[in-house]
Amino acid sequence: MQVRLVDYAAMPQEKLYAAFRTCYSADSPIEIWEKIRDQRISPERIRGFIGERLQTGHASPLEQVVFWFAIAGVSRSLSHQLVRHRIGISFEQQSQRYVKFKEERLTYVMPESWARAGLSGDYAELSEQISQLYARALKAGVPAEDARFVLPNAAPTNFQIMVNFAELLHICDVRLCVRAQWEIRRMVALMRAEIKRVLPELALYLQPKCGERRMGYCDESLEDWRQCPLGKVRPHKSALFQLYNLYGSQKVRALADEEFRTVEEKERL
């Protein structure tokens, strides 16, 4: 697996500051940028303001900072998961229709669990048989778009990805969680490492959802939380509800029609 950050929006922190400040300032965006460029607004002030805003749910300014990644040597199993992310991300993926794989044996991705189970030999044997059948199909005149039908989820693929910061935060929320499959978790960890190399201030916020800069607690099932190595340092949501029940002004209960009517009446005001 190879992951490279090939480019990112210039002056990302300044762009975040200007986007956030536009929403909360009487100054126009032009005036804000003039203050940024002539350093009437210091880098320290920019970092502090961004840190405050990132603790809120105001996410739209994050969409104005964009990253481009080149990713190679991942499986189609991973790609099927990654393309479930739809908002704020764009994919260009190596085609199995137009690309004819010429190797006698394709380099399939093999999970370590197969080796631990003592089945790596069987995996390799099947992979070789598939590669040979695929090559014979191409040689016999079967179009690549039809020959690919025999290729498994383990077949390798490559991506170029454009993703904004808001969506990357969400991807890290769910894909850095230990419940995510190992391959996509590794890929996202490498994406985070690439950003940390050039933009460490922003990389601080790329965490699993239980991170202290994200939700700060686990919202998965109680059983999953018990099995998670981070469960020792992160509370489960049920513990938070228990604290509220013990020390809150009233017990947690389901919202009833009365509460919804209250909200509706408030909105009509």
ABEGO torsion letter per residue (X at the ends): XBBBBABBBBGAAAAAAAAAAAAABABBAAAAAAAAAAGABBAAAAAAAAAAAAABABAAAAAABBBBBBBBGBBAAAAAAAAABABGBBBBBBBAAABBBABABBBBBBBAAAAAAGAAAAAAAAAAAAAAAAAAAAAAGBBAAAAAAABBAABBBBBBBBBBAAAAAAAAAAAABAABBAAAAAAAAAAAAAAAAABAAAAAABBBAABAABAGBBABBAAAAAABAAAAABBBAAAAAAAAAAABABBBBBBBAAAAAAAAAAAAX
